[in-house]
Amino acid sequence: MNVYITKLNGMSFTSTEQYAQHMAADIAHSLGIREMGIYRYYAEAESTENRTRRFDGIIAGINAGDIVICQFPTWNGLSFERALVRHIKAYHGRIIIFIHDVEALMSDTHHKDLQDTVELYNEAEVLIVPSLGMRMFLTEHGIRIGMKFVIQEMWDYTALPGTLGSGTWNREIHFVGNPDGIHFPNAWEWEVPLKVYSDSECHGTHVRKMGCLAPERLLMELAKGGFGLVWYGNEEWRRYLSVNNSLKLGAYFAAGIPVIVPRGISSQSIIEKNHLGIAADTPEEAAEAIKNMTESDYQVYSAAVAQFAPLVREGFFTKKCLLDAIHMSMRNDMYTYSESNEAYRMSECIFSYVCLKESYKNNLALSWTFQGEAEGFLIYDADSGKAAGEVSNVLEHYFLLEDYPKTARFIVKAYVRTLKGKMILAESGVAAVSEMLPIKPVVSLIMPAYNAEKYIARSIDTALAQSFPDMELIIVNDGSTDGTQAVLDWYRERYPQVKTFYKENGGQATARNMGIEKAEGNYIAFMDNDDTLRPDMIERLYISIVKNDCDIAMTSVYMLTGEKYEDMTSYPMTEDTAVSIEVFFEYYMRSLSPVLWNKLYRASLVKEHPCAVRVTFEDDAWTPYVLSYADRVCYINAHLYEYDRSRGSTAIHASWNRPVEEKFLDHRELVLFFLENGNQERKDLLKKLALVYVSAFPYSASYVGYSELRKEIEQM
């Protein structure tokens, strides 16, 4: 099997559309992918016979089963692209569509073509889309169920003129692109200079026309310092940028300078999360922010860009999405979809685990683990055949069944929607109330509890529903003043693996440490009293930590806010993996996920290094501390822990709303905790992590104490 990628030719050397395709094709070539040339011409005037001969020449080298990555649009029109795809399929080639732009969304005049565009995309096995927003948009507008998506996130920019340093501090803004149709360059009256890289005329007071430069020279100019600006001309382009990526961002990052972007752009989250620049509502707001910025403020952004820029320069995002897409296409050999979904293979959709437990107040709690793609779950009474409920959120795996006897049995069914209604993809086995006998625990799951009467039962239910049998659940009541203890007593009386303890209120860390002292298992895990676990979390972590002989196993986390699930902690690894702690620290510094409850620890490690007490941000302090004493870490590429913030946390909000001076002292305390108490043999790693922490703290660029803290860390 060979893999090909199309490459656009025949456009102007200043064309960003052609440059993007050439860059993607060059990166693909470095991965062993072959080039398939596409020429830009007036395709509408070509006869069918001539077009067929043209296509025969374009795809002459492909064989049945080869994969073709089509970079779209070709700017030759939809009819050309549809015909090209049909021609490739006639030779039994397989299609991946790499979406650079969606012409139907770029102007109101093209909106009529949206449905035809979606039909074209439906011919692919995999779609590479610019953003999550684009995926959601296409899904809402007719992309077939079962389509495989890869999200690009960011454009690379690999045209390097040589060694580029980090940007120099100066108050100027660079704007790359055509200012025609954009009002602000001609109305620029603010003191901050604006450099415009275009051949179009600009008449603003402090505007300097730089002309249209070749990529290598452009980077050299940008690298002199300042900020790179991405902006739109009207509401139509604002909507478009909310779902698409800008190549200009890649150019700015490759040059080593931070950026200014409009709020709502698809890349806003990754920019703000990684401190790569600022978002603004208007150009005036942006200019004012630069005017009031200090050199130390700028250096914080510049340092973050310096860490991010190598990814862009080396083609990381393009390589990742190409490889992920090829892998997905190859996996499509195992199952196929028809437009009516009738060919959806149930063998690829299974319930790997289903459990029914008696819940608080004599209700029944049903949990399950489903592998495959679905749009919802139906709950049926297995004895009567009647529907007992429906779960429309496919990420949800827990259902409370009220007013059913303990003798009742249930079946869970996964479904997708079709024109004919709901088609059942898979159904679980019959789940009946199961009892767990006393066991010698291999894993101890520790849960601190404080005033959680209203919701702790759900958390306990998901802990009891774990597919791993050799587990004890230790719950430490941290001086609750509500009815929490009554709930705990109810479970302790009915489930022998539930062990409860009471202590005076002292905070989560002290409660966890009491749980650590009482733990009998060889491995220890933590969960909070309002969160939930996927039913197979402990089992999968245990298998991974034993198989890979690791000290810590971990998984990614979903955050629940009301009815919405969000990706809270995702590590850069895309596959299950096991690495040394030195390698993992490099991953950790890119994700900064200091939570402790998405992990399974070797018990000896935790007992020797208990949780940080009397530190305000205890998780942030303890996680790097305990990691530094581990030798090997493994990761499961799945979201198995659910962090519930649907009710909000008054304590968290209170900590957010305190004066910056107080927050700084807490930040300083947590950083010094793991620096001073962590494994001194790995002091350099901890110092490097501490500097990343400090840069990531809110207000770190504007409060003078953080600069002194950085110096203190560097001198330790």
HUVEN-V997563 format. One record per pair of residues at least 12 apart in sequence whose C-alpha atoms are under 6 Angstrom apart, sorted by sequence separation. I is the first residue (numbers start at 1). GAP is how many residues later the second one is. D is the distance in Angstrom with one decimal. If there is no record, write none. Layout:
<<I;GAP;D> <I;GAP;D>>
This chain:
<<195;12;5.9> <199;12;4.7> <355;12;5.3> <378;12;4.5> <414;12;5.4> <541;12;5.7> <557;12;5.1> <193;13;5.1> <194;13;4.8> <195;13;4.8> <196;13;5.0> <197;13;4.9> <198;13;4.4> <199;13;5.5> <354;13;5.7> <377;13;5.7> <413;13;5.8> <556;13;5.3> <7;14;5.7> <196;14;5.7> <197;14;4.9> <198;14;4.4> <354;14;4.2> <377;14;5.0> <413;14;4.2> <556;14;5.2> <197;15;5.2> <353;15;5.4> <376;15;5.6> <412;15;5.6> <186;16;5.3> <188;16;4.5> <189;16;5.2> <263;16;5.2> <353;16;5.1> <376;16;4.5> <412;16;5.3> <186;17;4.7> <187;17;5.1> <188;17;5.9> <260;17;5.7> <262;17;5.4> <263;17;5.5> <352;17;5.7> <411;17;5.7> <186;18;4.3> <258;18;5.3> <259;18;4.5> <260;18;5.1> <261;18;4.9> <262;18;5.1> <263;18;5.7> <351;18;5.7> <376;18;5.1> <185;19;5.7> <258;19;4.9> <260;19;5.7> <262;19;5.7> <351;19;4.4> <375;19;5.8> <411;19;5.2> <131;20;5.4> <172;20;5.6> <174;20;5.9> <178;20;5.7> <350;20;5.8> <410;20;5.6> <571;20;5.8> <128;21;5.9> <130;21;5.7> <171;21;6.0> <172;21;4.9> <173;21;4.9> <174;21;4.8> <175;21;4.9> <176;21;4.8> <177;21;5.9> <350;21;5.4> <410;21;5.2> <126;22;4.7> <127;22;5.0> <128;22;4.7> <129;22;5.1> <130;22;4.9> <131;22;5.4> <242;22;5.6> <349;22;5.6> <409;22;5.5> <126;23;5.8> <128;23;5.9> <129;23;6.0> <130;23;5.7> <242;23;4.3> <243;23;5.3> <349;23;4.4> <409;23;4.8> <228;24;5.6> <241;24;5.3> <242;24;4.5> <476;24;5.8> <479;24;5.7> <569;24;5.9> <595;24;5.7> <276;25;5.6> <472;25;4.8> <473;25;4.8> <474;25;4.9> <475;25;4.8> <476;25;4.8> <477;25;4.7> <478;25;5.4> <479;25;4.6> <67;26;5.9> <275;26;5.8> <474;26;5.9> <476;26;5.8> <478;26;5.8> <479;26;4.3> <594;26;5.0> <64;27;5.9> <65;27;6.0> <66;27;5.1> <67;27;4.7> <68;27;5.2> <69;27;4.6> <70;27;4.8> <71;27;4.8> <72;27;5.3> <382;27;5.4> <444;27;5.8> <448;27;5.8> <449;27;5.9> <478;27;4.7> <64;28;4.7> <65;28;5.2> <67;28;6.0> <69;28;5.7> <70;28;5.8> <72;28;6.0> <96;28;5.4> <276;28;5.9> <382;28;4.8> <442;28;5.4> <443;28;4.8> <444;28;5.1> <445;28;4.9> <446;28;4.8> <447;28;4.8> <448;28;4.9> <449;28;4.8> <450;28;5.4> <4;29;5.5> <7;29;6.0> <10;29;5.6> <64;29;5.4> <95;29;4.9> <96;29;5.8> <99;29;5.9> <276;29;5.5> <368;29;5.5> <381;29;4.7> <382;29;5.8> <441;29;4.8> <442;29;5.8> <446;29;6.0> <449;29;5.8> <451;29;4.8> <594;29;5.5> <3;30;5.3> <4;30;4.5> <5;30;5.2> <6;30;4.5> <7;30;4.9> <8;30;4.9> <9;30;4.8> <10;30;5.1> <95;30;5.8> <96;30;4.9> <97;30;5.1> <98;30;4.7> <99;30;5.5> <227;30;5.8> <229;30;5.8> <367;30;5.6> <380;30;5.6> <441;30;4.7> <450;30;4.8> <453;30;5.3> <4;31;5.6> <5;31;5.7> <6;31;5.6> <7;31;5.6> <8;31;5.8> <9;31;6.0> <96;31;6.0> <227;31;5.3> <228;31;4.5> <229;31;4.8> <230;31;5.2> <367;31;4.6> <380;31;5.2> <441;31;5.6> <451;31;5.5> <453;31;4.3> <223;32;4.7> <227;32;5.1> <366;32;5.7> <379;32;6.0> <452;32;5.7> <43;33;5.7> <222;33;5.8> <366;33;5.2> <379;33;4.8> <451;33;5.8> <478;33;6.0> <365;34;5.8> <378;34;5.7> <365;35;4.6> <378;35;5.0> <476;35;5.8> <219;36;5.2> <364;36;6.0> <365;36;5.9> <377;36;5.4> <364;37;5.0> <377;37;4.6> <363;38;6.0> <376;38;5.9> <363;39;5.0> <376;39;5.7> <374;40;6.0> <375;40;5.9> <374;41;5.5> <375;41;5.0> <374;42;5.4> <555;43;5.7> <598;43;6.0> <554;44;5.7> <554;45;4.2> <553;46;5.5> <553;47;5.1> <552;48;5.6> <256;49;5.9> <552;49;4.6> <621;49;4.7> <625;49;4.7> <256;50;5.9> <551;50;6.0> <581;50;5.3> <628;50;6.0> <629;50;5.7> <182;51;4.2> <551;51;5.2> <580;51;6.0> <581;51;5.2> <628;51;5.4> <181;52;5.8> <580;52;4.5> <173;53;5.8> <579;53;5.8> <621;53;5.8> <625;53;4.7> <172;54;5.0> <173;54;4.8> <174;54;4.7> <175;54;5.1> <579;54;5.6> <161;55;5.0> <171;55;5.8> <173;55;5.8> <174;55;5.8> <254;55;5.2> <578;55;5.7> <160;56;5.8> <167;56;5.5> <168;56;6.0> <169;56;5.9> <170;56;5.2> <253;56;5.3> <578;56;4.0> <159;57;5.7> <167;57;5.9> <168;57;4.2> <577;57;5.6> <167;58;4.1> <254;58;6.0> <438;58;5.7> <577;58;5.4> <254;59;5.5> <576;59;5.5> <576;60;4.7> <576;61;5.2> <575;62;5.5> <3;63;5.8> <5;63;5.7> <448;63;5.5> <2;64;5.0> <3;64;4.7> <4;64;4.7> <5;64;4.5> <6;64;5.3> <448;64;6.0> <1;65;5.1> <3;65;5.9> <4;65;6.0> <5;65;6.0> <6;65;5.8> <467;68;5.9> <446;69;5.8> <466;69;4.5> <467;69;5.4> <459;70;6.0> <462;70;5.9> <465;70;5.8> <466;70;5.8> <527;70;5.1> <459;71;5.8> <462;71;5.7> <468;71;4.9> <526;71;4.6> <459;72;5.7> <456;73;5.3> <459;73;5.1> <456;74;5.7> <356;75;5.8> <444;75;5.7> <525;75;4.8> <350;76;5.9> <355;76;5.9> <356;76;5.7> <357;76;5.2> <524;76;5.8> <349;77;5.9> <351;77;5.4> <356;77;5.0> <444;77;5.0> <524;77;5.2> <443;78;4.6> <523;78;5.5> <346;79;5.3> <442;79;4.4> <443;79;6.0> <445;79;5.9> <523;79;4.6> <524;79;5.3> <551;79;5.7> <346;80;5.9> <441;80;5.0> <442;80;5.3> <443;80;4.8> <444;80;4.8> <445;80;4.8> <446;80;4.8> <447;80;5.2> <449;80;5.6> <523;80;4.5> <553;80;5.8> <555;80;5.8> <443;81;5.7> <445;81;5.5> <447;81;5.6> <522;81;5.2> <551;81;5.7> <552;81;5.0> <553;81;4.8> <554;81;5.0> <555;81;5.1> <550;82;4.9> <553;82;5.7> <556;82;5.8> <557;82;4.9> <550;83;5.4> <556;83;4.5> <559;83;5.7> <560;83;5.9> <557;84;5.0> <558;84;4.8> <559;84;4.6> <560;84;4.6> <561;84;5.2> <562;84;4.5> <557;85;5.8> <559;85;5.8> <560;85;5.8> <561;85;4.0> <167;89;5.4> <166;90;5.0> <167;90;5.0> <155;92;5.5> <157;93;5.1> <156;94;5.1> <157;94;5.5> <155;95;5.2> <509;102;5.6> <537;103;5.4> <509;104;5.6> <534;106;5.0> <533;108;4.9> <134;109;4.7> <133;110;4.9> <355;110;5.9> <532;110;5.2> <531;111;5.8> <131;112;5.9> <531;112;5.1> <531;113;5.1> <130;114;5.4> <130;115;5.7> <157;155;5.7> <158;155;4.6> <156;156;4.4> <157;156;5.5> <156;159;5.2> <152;169;5.9> <297;404;4.7>>
